[in-house]
Amino acid sequence: MCGIAGIIDTGRGIGRDELLRLVTVMRDTMIHRGPDDGASWVSEDGRVALAHRRLSIIDLRPEARQPMGNEDGSVQVVFNGEIYNHHDLRSALESAGHAFRSRSDTEVLCHLFEEVDLAKVEQLDGMFAFAAWNERERTLILARDPFGKKPLYIAEGDGFLAFASELRAIEALPFFERRIARDAIAAYLLVQYIPTELCIYEDVVKLDPGEAVAIDFANDSWQRRRCFEFQPRRAIESHLTPAEAKSQLRQLVQRAVEKRLESDVPLGAFLSGGVDSSLVVAVMAKDFGKKVETFSIGFDDPDATEHLFARETAQLLGTNHHDAVLSPDAMDMLPEIAARLDEPNGDSSCLPTLLLSRFTRQFVTVALSGDGGDELFGGYGRYKDTLIEGASDARGFVARMKSRLRGQRSSSVAERYLSPRWLMFQPERVEELLGTPLPPRAAHELIRWRAMLGDRARTPLQRMRALDAATYMPGAVLAKVDRMSMQCSLEVRCPLLDRDLGSFAATLPDALLWQPPAGTKQILKEVAMEYLPQQWMERRKMGFGLPAKCWSQGALLRLAEESLGGDAILRDHLDGDALTAFVEEQRHPAHFSIYRLWPMLILERWLRERRTSHHELLTATH
């Protein structure tokens, strides 16, 4: 796992030496992503610069340093992530006459993209974000993995194009203008994170999950290709029997885990005691005979922690288990969380994710996790609640006629799902906070979400899974895991987000996932039950958040009064009276909500931290 950056001078006249200096500054804003090594490269004409921070995982030798070139240096690559099928790709390339000098998966890309062909990205099985500069074609290829585990930002301005794994690297460019995007603020108020389709800064875009782009600087053209998309729909539903589907799923999980065990440094796994991480660890221990190093954190509140379940699971599976019981103060850690985020992310589980990553990094460099199981297999409680509401709406003819006479109507999937279950604020409230109608791109996103939830080619459960896989997972979940783990120089691998496993999950009919009254992600639980007791797999889902005692309502309200008052930077972007009314509303016990107040505090703190760091950068530059 690494950090990548690059600049292409498209007419600014930066100069070779300055370009090298700037890309190196970008690189070294991300030392946490790659503390083991750092290097930069500049083209002979001084127009293209690439840089890389290295967290050494596979082939620790100097031969695996990046930026890395092919035999004649006509292709230069910077890569962040892992290619799990690199051995097969290497064999095919060697048979075609290519010569390799390292054991690194990165070198496969150097040879694969000697021709500019975005279809070749579809050959890659892994988690990744990379840039390949093809000097002969004067073309930059950028690509991102199927589910968006690894980030990639692209900024374009007057005479330059830049890209990086983190926004902080782009912010380091003195000519980059930090203009906050109003659409992104509006979207954040809707969902408490910045969706992939938007960015907190104007003039910056994020590559979509599963997308590849070729930027031809000789002809000033862009080519885009979608290489993967999780799209469950009725037309592709599997006709396997339940037993056949379960057998195939188990094999796919086994293969997904096996791919992710390659490492030249210590490797372990997160273990929460829930279905997803327990299944991953069980496969590691039982099917591959590993003495697994497992890690969990807990809190001194037995009703709000899973670490005791994790201990039971670890004991049954015979892992070498490490856990720590913590009593963090959310108020004390809020500034640190906001400072470490690329973009504002109001998910309060960023905090325990950082603590778990920090604890785990004391022992290993790579950890497998259970992320992705809920989105791919329908595990969220909000799916269940939405479906149950839908069933109650599906009343008989007489009941529906009586409802119409009373002016009532059955709600759509979009209305049921885009409720407080999924949206932080409803659109009308967001417009109150903004003091204006929703900006165009934020309004477009809302329309797109509603359209996905209204797609009649899918069942309601398929619609919700598709929406979350496209929006919530890359925008909130995977962004949180990547940013918090990489702050600790820890690589996290997600077997349940395997490309082949995801393709199979998209074909599963609802009957194998959702079995009322209690059963969510049923088929995945049944596979897990082949390793673990059934009652453990049917325990109440707890989530990964802080217990109530870590949140002092009084302290939160005092901080809100201080942070969101008259000198709040957020008042530059929201209606001041509406923000004041929001803080006042939070005083009432019936309206107090951590899940609304915490994201607002994160947003304010993020804006403050970025303004301060920008001032320091300008002072240092001048």
N, C-alpha and C positions, 0 to 999 in steps of 0.2 A: 504494500500500500504506500502511496506516495503523494506528492503534490506536483502539479505541472503548471507551466506558464509559458506564454509566448507573446511576441509583438511582431507585427508586420508593418513596416513603414510604407504606407500607400501614397506618399507625397508630402509628408511633413518635413522631410529633410533632417531627420534626427542625427544621423551620422553613426558610423560603426561603433566607435568607442562609447558613445552615449547610449546607444541601443544595448550594448553589452552591459553597461552599468545599470540601466533601468531594469532589464530582465533579471539581473542578479538581485536587485532590490526586491522585485516581485517574488522571486524564488524564496528569499530568506524571510519573508513575512510568514512563511509556512513551514518553518523548521520543525514544528510539532508533527507535521505530516510525514516528515522524513528526516529524523535526527542523525541517521547514519552517514549521509553523504549529500553533497550538492554539487551540481555542475551546470555550466551554461555553454551554449553554442551559438555562433553567428555565421551567417552565410558569407561567402566571399565578396558579394556585392554590398554587404552591410545593410541589407534591407529586411532580413528575417532573423529573429533571435528566438531560441527555445531554451527553457531552463527546467530543472528537475531537482526535487528533494527526494531522497531515497530512504525508505524504510525497508531494509534488506530482509526478504522472506525466502526467495528461491534464488540459488546461486549467489552466495555472499561475496564472491571474488570481484576484483576490479573489472574483469571482463564484462560484467553485467551492468556497468555504470551507464547512466543516461545523461544527456541525450545520446541515443544510439543510432548508428548508421548501418546501411547495408555495405556490401563489399567495396563499392566505388564511392560511397558517400553521397550518392544522388538522392537517397531517401534518408531523412532524419526523423526519429520518433521520440516522443516523450509519452509515457504511459503510466496510468494510475490504476491499479487493480490486479486481477488475476485472470489468466486465460486457462481454463481447466482442461481444454483439449489441445494444449500446445504441443504435446508429444506427437499426436496424430498429424497435426498440421506440419510440424517440423519434418516428419518422415516423408510426407508428400512433397515438400519443398526440396528436401535433399535429393529425392529421386528425380526431381526436375533440374538438378544441377546447382542448387544454391549451397553455399558453404557457410557454416555457422562457427562462431568462435566462443560462444557461451552456452550455458544451460538455461538461460533466462527465457521466459515466455515472451518478453518484449521483442526479442530478436525475430520472432516469427512475423511480427508486424512489419519490420524493416523490409523483408523480402516479399511479403504478401501484397504490399502496396507500391511495388515498383511500377505497377499499372494503376491508373486511377479508375477504380471500379468499386463503387459503393456496395454492390451485391456481395463482395467478399466479406463485408462486415457480418453478414448472416452466417458465415462459417464459424464465427467466434462464439464459444460457449464460456461465459464467465461473467464477472462483474468488472466494469471498466469505464474509464473515460480516457481518450487518447487523442493526440494530434500527430499526424504524419505529414511532413513537408516533402513534396516531390519536386525536386529542383528542375528536372527536365520539363515537367508540365507546368511549372510555376503554380502549383495547386496545393492547397492545404486541406487535408481530410481531417474532420473532427467526428467523433462517434461516442455514443453513450450506451451503456448496457441495457438489456431488455426492460428491467423494472426500475431503472434510475437509482441504483444503489450509490453510484459514484457521481459527483457533481461536475458540471462544466459550464462556466459562465463565459459569454462572448460580449465584448464591448466594441463599439465602432464609433469613431469620432472624426474630427477634422484631420485627415491625413494619416490615420492609423487604424489598425484592428488589433485587439488584444484578447487573449483568453487566459483562463486560470481555473484551478480547482476551487479557489475561494475568492470571494469578493474583495477581501482585504488586500490581495495581491494587485487587483486592478485599481483599488483606491490609492495604491502607492504611486501610481503614475501622476506626475504633477499636472499634466494636461487633461486628466480625466475630471469631468465636472460631476460633482455629486448632487444631482438633481433628484429629489425624492419623487417617485411616481405616485400621483394621486390615485390612479387605478389600483395600485398595489396596496395602498392604505385602505381603500374601500374593501378590497378582497380580504385583507387581513381581518377587518371588522366582521366580515361574514363568516370566516372559517378559522380564524386565529393563527393562520400561517399564510405565506405567499405562494399561491399555486405555481406550478411549473410554467404555465403559459405567461406569467407575469414576473416582474422583478422589482425589487424595492427601488432600484435606480432606473431612471429613464436612460435610453441608449445602451442598456444591457439586456441581453436575452439569455435564457437557459436552454440548452439543447434538451429536447424532449427525451424521455426514456425510450430506448429502442430506435433512436434516430441517428442517421449519419448525414453529414453535409460535406460537399466538396466545393471549395471556394477557389475559382479559377481567376487568379490575379492578372493573367495575360489578357484574358477576354472580359474581365469584370463581370463574371457570372457566378451564380450559386446553383448548385444542384442538391436536392434534398431527397432522402429515401427513408421510409419507415421500415425498419428491419424486423420489428417484433411488436405485437400489441396483444394484450390479454383481452379477448373478446368472447366471453361465453354467450351463446345464443342457442335457441331451440334447434336450428338447422344442423348444428354439429354435435348434438347430444349423442353420447355413446349408447350402444345397444348391448353392452356387456351385462352379464348377470351381476348381482351384487358381489358374489364370491369372486368372479373374474375381475371385476373392477378393483376389489380390495387387494387381490393378489398382484395386479399390475401396479397399483399405487405403492404397495410395499416395495416392489422391485425398483421403482423409480426413486423412492426415498433412499433406499440403500445406495443406489448409484450416485445420487446427488450428494450424499454424505461422503462417500468414498472419494469423489472428485476433490472434495475440499480438505482432505487430510494431508495433501502434499505440502511439506514445509521443511525448511532447513533451520528453523528456529522453534522454540517451545510453543506448543499448541494445546488449547483446552476448549472449554465450552461454558457459556452461560447456562445456568440451571435455575429456573424459577419454581419448579414443581408443577407448572401448568402442562397442558397437553403438548404444545409445540416443542418447547425446549426439552421436555422429558423424552419425547420420541427421538429427537436428534441424538441425545446422549445415549439412549438405549441402543440405537443402531450402532453408534461408535463402540460401545462397550460389548454388546452381545454379538453383533455380526462381524465385527472386525477385530475383536479381542483386544481392544485398547484399554489400558489403565488410564482412564480419562481424568484429567485435571478439570474439576468443575468449580464454578464460582457463583455465589449469590450474596446479596446483601439483604438485611432485614432491619426492622424497626422494633423498638420496644413497645409494641402494641399488637398483641396476638390476633386482633380482629382485622388488622390492616397490613399483614405481612405474609408472604409466601415462603419465607426462608425455612420455616419448620417443615413444610411440605418438601422443599428441596432437599433437606437433610434426609428425610425418609427415602426419597427417590435415590439419592446418592448411595445410601447404605444398601438398598436393594440391588443396585447395579454395580456396586463395588468400586465406585470412583474414589479418587483422592480429592475429597471435597474441602473447599475453603469458603468460609463465610464470615461476615462481620455484621454485628448488630450496631446500628448507628442511630444517633438522635440529631439529625441536621436541623439547622434553623433556616427555613426558607428565606426569611428576610435578609439574613447575612449573606446568603449565596446568590440572591437575585442579581446584584451587580456583576458577579463573575459569570453567571449564565448569559446575561445579555451581552457582555463583552466578547464571549466566545462564539456567539452565533453569527453566521454569515448574514442572514436576514432574520428579522424578527420571527420567532416561533413561540407561540403562547402555550404550547403543550407543557404542562407542569412536570411531566415525566422526563423532561430534559435533565432535571436536577438528579433524580436517582440514577439515570443512565450515565451521567458524568461520574457519580460516585462509584457505580459498579465498574465502569471502565478503568477508573483510577486504581481501584482495588485489584482488579484482574491483572493489570499491567505489571504489578509487582512480581508476578509469577510467570506469565507467558506473553508472547508477542502477537499471537493469533487466537481468536476465540470464535467458535461457531455459535450461532444463535437460532432461535425459533421464529424470527420475524417472517411475516408473510402468510402464516397459516390462517389467520382470520379473514384476510381479504380473499385469498384464493379458494378457501373451503367454507366460507360463510359462517364465521365464528362469532361475530360481534352480537352482543345482546340487542343492539338497535335493529339488526335484521329481524330477529325474532319478534321484537315488539311491533315493528312495522307490519310484518306478515300477520300477526295476530289481530292487529287493528283492521287490516284488510279483510281478514276472514269475517270479522264482526260486521264490516260494511256490506259484505256479500249476502244481504238478506233477501227474503222472498219478495215476490211482486207486490203483495198487499202492504208489507212493511215499507217498501220503497215508495209506494204511492202515498202512504200516510206521511212519510218524511217530506215528500215534495209539497204536500198540502201545508205542512208546517214551515215551509221555506228552507228545509234542510236538504243536503245532498251528500252522497258518498264522496269521501275524499280520494284523490288520486294518490298513486305511489309517491309522486314528487311532493305533494303537500304533506304527506305523512312523514316522509324521510327528511325533507328540507325543513324540519322543525328544529327545536332546540336539541334534538338528537344529533344533528349534523351541523347546523349553523349556530355560531356563537350569538349573533344578533340577526333578527329578521331584516329583510331589505328596507322596510319602512323605518326601522330604528337606525339603520346605518345612514340613511338619508338625513335623519334628524341630527345624528352626530356630525355628519359632514356639513350640514347646512345647505346642501344642494342635492339634486338628483344623483343617482349612481353615475360615475364617469363611464364613458362608452365601453371600454374594454372590460371593466368589472361587470357591467350590465350584460355584456356578451357572455362572460363566463357563467353567470347565473342562468342565462337562457340555455347555454350548452348543457349545464347540469340538469336542468329540467327536461331538456330533450332526451338526454341519456336515460333518465328515469321514466320517460314516457314511451320508450322504444318498444313497440308491440312485437317486434321480432324476438324479444327476450321475455322471460318470466320476471316478475318483480324481484326475486332473489338474484337473478342474473344481472339485472339492471343495477342493483345496489353494489354487487361485487365489482362490476365493471367500472362504475363510478369511483369507488374507493381505490381500486388498483391504478386508475388513471390519475387521480387527483390527491386523495388523502395520503396514500402510501408514499409516493415520491415527495410530496410537498411537506408532509409533517413527520411521518414515522421514520422513513429512511434518511431524511435530512437530519433528524434528531440523532439517530444512531451514528451516522457518519461523522457529524460535527463533534459530538461529545466523545466518541471513541478516539477519533484522530487527534483531538486535543491531548490525549494521553498516549499517542503513538501506538495505538492498538488497532490491529486489523480485525474486522468482524466479517465473517462469512455466513451467508444465509442459505442453507441447503433447500429450504422450502420455497425459495425463490429461484430455483433452478429452471432454466429455459424449458427443458423437456417436461419437467414436472408441472410447470405452469400451463404448457400447451395441453397436457392431459387433464388438469383441473378444469380447464375451460369447457371440456366436453362432458363433464359430470352432470347428470340430471338432478333436479332439486331433491328428488326422493332419496338420493344417496347422501345428501348434505343436511337436509332439514326434515326432522321427524318429530312433529308435535307430540306432546306439549313441551318437551324439554330439549330435544336433540338438535344442537347446532354442530356444524362440521362433523357429522356423525361418522362418515367413512374414515376420516383421519383418526378419530377416537378409536374406531374399531381396529385399525392397524396398530395404534399405540397399545391397545389392550392385549395384543399378542406378546407384549413385553412386560406390561405393568398391570396391577390389579384394576378391575373395572371400576370399583368405587372411587379410586383416585382420579380416573379420567372423567368422572361425572361430578367432581367437586365444583362448588361455586367459583366462577371466574372472578378473580380479584383485580386484575389489571396491575400496572406497575406505577403506582403513585405514592405520594407521601401520606402518612396517616394524619388525621386531623390535628394531633397535638403538635405537629411540625408547623402548622399554620395558626398563628394567633390572629383571630379576627380583629382584635383591637390594634395589633401592630400593623396589619395590612391596611386598615382604615387610616391610621396615622400616616403611614407611608403614602397612601393615596392622596391625603390632604396636602402633604409636603410636595409630592412629585407632580401631581396633576393640578396644582393651584395656578396662580396668576402668571408664574414664570415658566410654566411647562412648555417645552418645545412642541409638544403635541398640539398646542393651541394654534400653532402656525398651520396646522393641517386639518383641524376640526373646528366646529363651532364652539366658541368658549362657553357660552351659556349652556349648551347641551352637555358639554363635558362636566361642568359644575353640577348640573342636574343628575348626571350619572353617578358622580361621587356621593351626592346627597342620598340618592336612591339606595346605594349600597349600605347606608347606615341602618336601614330597616331590616330586621331579622328575616322577614318574609322575602326580601328581594336580594339579600346578600348572596353573592356567588363568587367563589374562588375562581371558577372557570371563566368568568368574565373580567374580574378585577385583576387577576394575575397577568393575563395577556396584555391588558392596558398598561400595567406597570412595566412589563417587559418592553413593550413598544416605546414607551417614553424613555426608559433607560437606554435602549439601543440607540435612539435618536441622539440622546445626550452624549453617549460614548463616541459615536461617530463624529459629532460636531467637535468634540474636544480633540480627538485624534487628528481630524482634518486641520485644526488650528495649529497643532504641534507640527504636523507635516509641513504646512506653509511656512512656519517660523524657521524650521530646520532648512528648508529649501532656500529661503532668502537670507 
